């Protein structure tokens, strides 16, 4: 299948330090990819470069052979919840309509097609009944659905979700995964950044293990090996009885180390899933057995 999202030799630096160093990958049209790595690995930086919010020092991103912002079909980006001011006085419907701003005509006023796209997105995410509610009154899972609806209202070909499972309970997480599965029918290419190796390994067809450089990319079974996990996480990864325990603080802004220390267990059948029992401070998922 022809790749429609191409990253070539991408290097991004902050204050002289490389947040991304010579990262290259190709994503086939309609694929769903999990981007996994420790805090500060460059996952958010990669997404911001893909959507054109950051200019790389070297390399490029191409969608349908064109740079971000040059396509008729946009790249939609849902940032981490920590980057959003939930106190801003705006309703759910207003937020979702923001996804149409790039398609509004010269008068910059929503037309029938825009209102239809917003209504469709609200229905697809099962939040039409929340349309007039202020976003600050919603639960974490509902807020995540609102911003996903805003992204879908853009009618994108590429959807980037930055840590969408953080701060939501197990039910909301499963609902979001079900929605991503439904997007396959629309041929939307989806990239999701996450700390959860278990979800990446079991619910995504492709995975990329990132720590400023691309450690491994491909089918999850080939990516999440002892060698690759050790290269990505270094001393943060402890291998116990065929499983890996990652001593990693919960997601914060890229590279800032914000959050509360905790151990994450990634993989299959080692510990029960405890997502949602953490009060929004990261997650503890089942242990990942490393080949």
N, C-alpha and C positions, 0 to 999 in steps of 0.2 A: 504494500500500500504506500502511495506517495506521501512523504512527510509534508505537512502544511504549516507546522511550527518548527522553525529551525533556529537554534542558538549556536553561534559560531565564535569560539575563542573569546567569550565574554569576560572582561576584566573590569571590575568596579572598585575604586579606592575611596576610602574616607580618611582624611587627614594623613595621607601617605601610606596607610595600611590597606591591604587588599581585603575587601569584603567578599569578592569573587575573583578567582584567579584562573583564567583560561578555561572557562566552562563551555563545553560544547555538547549538544544533544539534539536529536530530531524526534518529534512527536507526530505519529501518524494522525491523519484526519479522523476525528471522532473517538480517539483513544482517551482513557482516563488514567492519569499518572499521579502517584503519591510521591511527594518530595519530602524526604526524611533526613533529619540531621540534628545535631545538638544545638542548643542556644548559641547564637552568634555564628552559625554555619553559613549564613547568607541566603536563607530561604526567602525572607521578605525582600531582600535586595534583588534577588533574581526576579521575583514577580514585578517589582516596581520598574525594573529595566525592561521586562517584557511588555508592560503596558505603556512605556514611554515616559514614566515619571522621573526616571534617573537616566542620565546620559553616561554610557560606559566610557572608560578611558581607551579600551581596545575592544574589538569584536563587534558583533551586531546581532540583532534579533530580526527575523523575517517571518511574516505571516502571509501565506500565499505569495511569497517572493517579495514582499514589500515591507518597509519599516513600520513600526507601530505608529498609528495615527494616519497612515496613508491608505488604509483599507476602507472599502465601503462597509464591510462588516466589522464591527468593533471588537476589541478585546475587553472583556468586562472583568473588573477586579473588585473583590470583596476583601477589605483589609481586616486585620485583627480587631476584635471588639475593643481592645484597650486604646485604639487610635481614634475612636469615635466619641464625640461629646453627646452622651445620651440625655443630657439636661436641655439640649437645644429644643425650643418650643416648636415642634413640627409633628405633623400627623403621619401615620403609616402611609396613607395615600400620597401625601406630599413627597415622602422619601422615595417611593417607587416611581413617581412621575419624574424625579430627578434623573432617572435612567434614560429618559427620552430627550433630555436637553440637547444631546449631540445630533438628534434627528429633526429637531424643530425647524420650521421654515423661517423665512425672513422676518415675520412678525413675532417670532419667539413665543408664540402662544400655542398651547396644546390643541391639536385638531382631533377629529373623530378617531383617526388611526392611532393617535397617541393614547387617548382614553381607552380604546379597545385593548391596546397592548398592556396597559396598566391593569385593567380588569382581568385580563387573561393571566397575568403573572400573579395577581392576588389569589385568583381561583386555584392555580396550579400549586401554590404554596399553602392553600387552605387557610388563608388569613383575610379573606374578604370581609369577614365580620369584625375585623379590627381596623378597618380602613380609617375611621375617624378618631382612633385612639392615639394619644401622644406616645412617641416611641419610648420615652422614659418610664412609662408605666408597664412595659411589657417584661416578660421573663426573658432570660438569656436565650432560650431556644426560639422564642417568638421574634426577638430582635434579629437573630441570625437569619430567620426566614424572611424578614422584611428586607434585609440587604441582599439576600439572594434573589428576591423578587425584583428589586431594583436592577440587579445585574441582568436578569432574564428579560426585563422590559427593554433593554438595549438591543435585544435580538442578536446576541453575539455569536460568533463562530468559535471563540475561545473564552473559557471561563476560568478565572484564577481565584481560588479560595485560600486565604491565609489563616491557618490554624482554626478552621471552623468548628472543631469539636471541643475546643477549650471553653470551660465555663458553662457547658450544657450537660444535662443529665443523660442517663443511658437511653431513655425513651426518645428524647430530642435528637440524640446522636443517630439512633437507628432510623428515625424518620428522615433525617437529612441524607443518610446513606441511601435510603429508598428513593428519594428524590433524584439523587445523582444517577442511580440506576435507570430511572425513567428518562433521563436526559439522553441516554444512548439512542433512543428512537429518533431524537432530533439531530443526531450527528454533531452535537456540540462537543468540542474537545475540552476536557476538564483537567486541570492541574490543581492538586490539593496539597498544601504543606501541612505536615503533622509530625508530632513526636511519637505517635502510636505505631510501632512496627507491626503489631498484630493486625490492626485494621488495614495497614498498607499491604501486608502480605496476603490477606484473605479476601479483600474487597476491591482490589485494584489490579488491572492486568499488567501494568508496568510500574516500576518503582525506580526512583533515583536516590542514591545515598550521597549526601552532600556535606562537606565540611570545607567551605571556601573553594576547594577543588571538587570536581566530580569524582567520587570514589568508585561508584559503580552505577550502571543504568541498564535496565532490561527487565526480564521476568523476575518477580519477587524471589523465587527460590534460588535464582542465580545471584541476586543482589545481596540478600540477607544471609551471608555466610560468616563464619567466625572471623575469617581474615578481613573481610570488608567492614564488618561492624567494629572490629578492633582498630582498623585504620581510621574510621570516621570518629569514633568516640574515645580512643586512646584509653587512659587510665580510668575514665568514667564507666567503662564497660567491664563487668565482672561476670565471668562464665562459671556457672554452677550447675553441675549435673546435666550438661547439654542445653541449659537455658542461659540467657543473658539477662543480667540485671544492670540497668543503666542508672547511675547516680546522677541525676540531672534535675536542676531546679525548673520550675514550671515556666511556660513560655512568657516572655516579656518582649520588649522592643529589641530589635535585632542587635545583639552584641552587648546589651546592657546588663545581662545577668540578673534582671529583676525577678522577684518571685520567692517562693519558699522552697527550701531544699526538700527533696523527697526521692525515693527510689522508684523507678519505673521498671515494670517487668513486661517484657515484650515477647509474644509468641503464642504457642498453642498448648493448652492443657496443663499448665503449671500452677496457675492461681486463678481463682474466680474473677470475672470482670467486675471491677468496683467503680466503673465510670459513674459519675454523678454523686458519689458519696464524699466528695472532697471539698464541697463548698466553693467550687470554681477555681481552686488552686491546683492547676495541672490535672493529671489523671494517673490512676494506677491500673493498668490493663494487664491482661494475662501474659505470662512469661513467654518470650520468644525462644524457641529451640533453635540453636545455631548448628547448621550442618558441620 
